[in-house]
Amino acid sequence: MSDGATDLRAEARAKAYAMPLQDINLADTELWRTDTVWPYLERLRKEDPVHLHPAHHHPDGAFWSITKYADIMAVDINHEVFSSEPSITIFDPKEDFTLPMFIAMDPPKHDVQRKTVSPIVSPANLHLMEPLIRSRITKTLDELPIGEPSTGSIGSPSNSPPRCWPPCSTSPGMNGAS
């Protein structure tokens, strides 16, 4: 008897390595929903770590995916060349929805905001707030419907797109990813 999840992962790996690099589309939400994105990221990291996805891969046009740590850090700290504004998500914000978020600000605005919030999120303060944080997260997760599709965004209308990309619960250190 085979494990469906194992078959899905094996299929994803075979497909990721069989297709031409230019056909890999990290904007395909199905890869993230099914947790089969990892072999695609692995291949890009090995063969094309600074990868341009063509315009037809995403409704907002062409985009770059950066898959190696050193390259990500080089982009992240070079605010003169690369910008977080107006958004840090893969989707461009709608013109009528401009919400300033300091995580999506560039210096010097970001630095001023970060200096303001840094004391409250220090390790010592987070330790003191841990019971409150855990109780709120537990309450939020306990209120989620079981067996119903998720938008990837807690507390949003079901027709809202996820507000982070990739989905917040997915990280390279989880799900057996290398």
Secondary structure, DSSP 4 states (H G I P E B T S, - for coil): ---HHHHHHHHHHHHHHHS-GGG--TT-HHHHHTT--HHHHHHHHHH-SEEEEPGGGSTT--EEEE-SHHHHHHHHH-TTT----S-SSSSPPPTT-----GGGPPTTHHHHHHHHHGGGGSHHHHHHHHHHHHHHHHHHHHTSPTTS---SSTTS-TTSPPSSSS-TT--TTSTT--
